[in-house]
């Protein structure tokens, strides 16, 4: 059994500190005693959300604060920007992601921007491949034995989501899946930005944790 909104782990990461918080099932409102663990302005924002959105957003802010505390960073209220990104104080970088049972945050001091994404390996959803992969990525996946294809798709999907989060502070626009090409051995990415921004230096970290795939990107 896991306790809803309790820390799942807090640990060092190559790009900073990574923390996770357990999320409860269902749609019950976040209890007041849980909202009291975030900044009052964050709690007020959460009170305006409903259902899973409230649960996931609150869990993300709890994970963010756990990671920041472990990194020795004092955070003010971290509210969402126009695309839902955390609006952070100068000198702090972070990214948040969540799935049904867990919310995670990656936090670091400095100027390199961060992107974090978590995906579930099950159930397989290979039908997403035409939407998220470039032609050369699809060819690489199709060359693999059948059991390895979905893991290769979901890993690329997670890395691309993390790339777009790390890119957002630099480009401030929607970035299509076709604007990055990902390889997995070792994990790396090449950008094909439609508006020619950059160049950007990307670092990619990919890990599996139980049924989850975790991708992190740092852009210096």
C-alpha positions as CSV (number, residue, x, y, z in Angstrom):
1,X,0.0,0.0,0.0
2,X,1.2,3.5,-0.7
3,X,0.1,6.7,1.1
4,X,-1.5,9.2,-1.2
5,X,0.6,12.3,-1.7
6,X,3.5,10.8,0.3
7,X,7.0,10.9,-1.2
8,X,7.9,7.9,-3.3
9,X,11.6,8.8,-3.6
10,X,14.0,11.7,-3.5
11,X,17.3,11.1,-5.1
12,X,20.3,12.7,-7.0
13,X,20.0,12.8,-10.8
14,X,22.7,13.7,-13.3
15,X,20.8,16.9,-14.0
16,X,19.8,17.9,-10.4
17,X,17.5,16.3,-7.9
18,X,14.6,14.0,-8.8
19,X,11.6,13.5,-6.5
20,X,8.4,11.6,-6.8
21,X,5.1,11.7,-4.9
22,X,2.4,9.0,-4.9
23,X,-1.0,10.0,-6.4
24,X,-4.3,8.5,-5.3
25,X,-6.8,7.0,-7.7
26,X,-10.2,8.5,-8.2
27,X,-11.5,12.0,-8.4
28,X,-11.8,13.0,-4.7
29,X,-10.7,16.6,-3.9
30,X,-7.2,17.0,-2.4
31,X,-7.6,17.1,1.4
32,X,-6.9,20.5,3.1
33,X,-4.1,19.0,5.1
34,X,-2.3,18.1,1.8
35,X,-2.9,21.5,0.3
36,X,-1.4,23.0,3.5
37,X,2.0,21.4,2.4
38,X,2.4,23.7,-0.6
39,X,2.7,27.5,-0.8
40,X,-0.6,29.3,0.0
41,X,-0.7,30.8,-3.5
42,X,-0.3,27.3,-5.0
43,X,-3.0,26.0,-2.7
44,X,-5.4,28.7,-4.0
45,X,-4.6,27.8,-7.6
46,X,-5.2,24.1,-6.8
47,X,-8.6,24.9,-5.2
48,X,-9.7,26.2,-8.6
49,X,-9.0,22.9,-10.3
50,X,-11.2,19.8,-10.4
51,X,-10.8,16.1,-10.5
52,X,-7.6,14.5,-11.7
53,X,-6.2,17.9,-12.7
54,X,-6.3,19.1,-9.1
55,X,-4.7,15.8,-7.9
56,X,-2.0,15.8,-10.5
57,X,-1.1,19.5,-10.2
58,X,-0.9,19.3,-6.4
59,X,1.2,16.1,-6.6
60,X,3.5,17.9,-9.0
61,X,4.0,20.8,-6.7
62,X,4.7,18.5,-3.8
63,X,7.3,16.7,-5.8
64,X,8.8,20.0,-6.9
65,X,9.1,21.1,-3.3
66,X,10.6,17.8,-2.2
67,X,13.3,18.0,-4.9
68,X,14.0,21.7,-4.2
69,X,14.4,21.0,-0.5
70,X,16.8,18.2,-1.2
71,X,18.7,20.5,-3.6
72,X,19.0,23.3,-0.9
73,X,16.8,25.6,-3.0
74,X,14.1,27.8,-1.3
75,X,11.1,28.2,-3.7
76,X,8.5,30.9,-3.7
77,X,5.0,30.1,-5.0
78,X,5.5,28.3,-8.4
79,X,2.4,29.0,-10.5
80,X,1.8,27.9,-14.1
81,X,2.7,30.0,-17.2
82,X,0.8,30.3,-20.4
83,X,1.5,26.7,-21.5
84,X,1.2,25.2,-18.0
85,X,5.0,25.4,-17.4
86,X,6.2,26.2,-13.9
87,X,7.2,29.9,-13.6
88,X,10.4,29.7,-11.6
89,X,12.7,32.3,-9.9
90,X,15.9,33.3,-11.7
91,X,18.7,30.8,-11.2
92,X,16.3,27.8,-10.7
93,X,15.3,25.3,-13.3
94,X,12.7,22.6,-13.0
95,X,10.3,20.4,-14.9
96,X,7.3,18.4,-13.7
97,X,5.5,15.3,-15.1
98,X,2.9,12.9,-13.9
99,X,1.0,9.7,-14.7
100,X,-1.9,8.0,-13.0
101,X,-0.1,6.9,-9.9
102,X,2.9,9.2,-9.6
103,X,4.0,12.8,-10.0
104,X,7.7,13.7,-10.5
105,X,9.8,16.8,-10.5
106,X,13.4,17.5,-11.5
107,X,15.1,20.6,-10.0
108,X,18.5,22.2,-10.3
109,X,20.2,25.5,-9.8
110,X,21.8,27.3,-12.8
111,X,20.9,28.4,-16.2
112,X,20.5,25.1,-18.1
113,X,16.9,24.4,-18.8
114,X,15.3,21.1,-17.9
115,X,12.6,18.8,-19.4
116,X,11.2,15.7,-17.6
117,X,8.6,13.2,-18.9
118,X,7.3,10.0,-17.5
119,X,5.4,7.4,-19.5
120,X,3.8,4.0,-18.8
121,X,5.1,1.0,-20.7
122,X,1.7,-0.8,-20.4
123,X,-0.6,-1.1,-22.2
124,X,1.3,-0.9,-25.5
125,X,0.1,1.9,-27.9
126,X,2.0,1.4,-31.1
127,X,-0.6,3.3,-33.1
128,X,1.0,6.6,-31.8
129,X,4.1,5.9,-33.9
130,X,3.0,7.7,-37.1
131,X,2.1,10.8,-35.0
132,X,5.3,11.1,-33.0
133,X,8.1,9.6,-35.1
134,X,9.9,10.9,-38.1
135,X,10.4,8.6,-41.1
136,X,13.9,7.7,-40.1
137,X,12.8,6.8,-36.6
138,X,9.9,4.7,-37.8
139,X,12.4,2.8,-40.1
140,X,14.6,2.2,-37.1
141,X,11.7,0.9,-35.1
142,X,10.4,-1.3,-37.9
143,X,13.8,-2.9,-38.2
144,X,13.6,-4.2,-34.6
145,X,12.1,-7.6,-33.6
146,X,8.4,-7.2,-32.7
147,X,8.8,-7.3,-28.9
148,X,11.3,-4.4,-29.0
149,X,9.2,-2.1,-31.1
150,X,6.9,-0.6,-28.5
151,X,9.7,0.0,-25.9
152,X,11.6,1.9,-28.7
153,X,8.5,3.9,-29.5
154,X,7.6,4.9,-25.9
155,X,11.2,5.8,-25.1
156,X,11.4,8.1,-28.1
157,X,8.0,9.6,-27.2
158,X,9.2,10.3,-23.6
159,X,12.4,11.9,-24.8
160,X,10.6,14.1,-27.2
161,X,8.2,15.3,-24.6
162,X,11.1,16.1,-22.3
163,X,12.9,17.9,-25.2
164,X,9.9,20.2,-25.8
165,X,9.7,21.1,-22.1
166,X,13.4,22.0,-22.0
167,X,13.1,24.0,-25.3
168,X,10.1,26.0,-24.2
169,X,12.0,28.8,-22.3
170,X,14.2,29.2,-25.4
171,X,11.6,29.2,-28.3
172,X,8.3,30.0,-26.5
173,X,6.2,28.2,-29.1
174,X,4.6,24.8,-29.8
175,X,7.2,22.4,-31.1
176,X,6.0,19.5,-33.3
177,X,7.1,15.9,-32.8
178,X,8.7,16.1,-36.2
179,X,11.2,18.8,-35.0
180,X,13.3,16.3,-33.1
181,X,14.8,12.9,-34.1
182,X,15.8,10.6,-31.3
183,X,18.3,7.7,-31.2
184,X,18.5,5.3,-28.3
185,X,22.0,3.8,-28.3
186,X,23.0,5.9,-26.4
187,X,20.0,8.1,-25.9
188,X,20.5,11.3,-27.9
189,X,18.6,13.7,-30.1
190,X,19.0,15.9,-33.2
191,X,16.8,19.0,-33.6
192,X,15.1,20.0,-36.8
193,X,13.4,23.2,-35.7
194,X,11.0,24.5,-38.2
195,X,11.8,28.2,-37.4
196,X,15.6,27.6,-37.3
197,X,16.2,28.5,-33.6
198,X,19.4,27.5,-32.0
199,X,21.8,25.8,-32.1
200,X,21.1,24.1,-28.8
201,X,23.3,21.6,-27.0
202,X,21.1,18.7,-25.7
203,X,21.9,16.1,-23.0
204,X,19.5,13.2,-22.7
205,X,19.0,10.7,-19.8
206,X,16.6,7.8,-20.2
207,X,15.8,5.3,-17.4
208,X,13.2,2.6,-16.5
209,X,11.7,2.4,-13.1
210,X,9.3,-0.5,-12.6
211,X,6.5,0.0,-15.2
212,X,7.6,3.6,-16.0
213,X,9.9,5.2,-18.5
214,X,11.6,8.4,-17.3
215,X,13.2,10.8,-19.8
216,X,15.1,13.9,-18.8
217,X,16.7,16.5,-21.1
218,X,19.1,19.4,-20.2
219,X,19.7,22.3,-22.6
220,X,22.7,24.4,-21.7
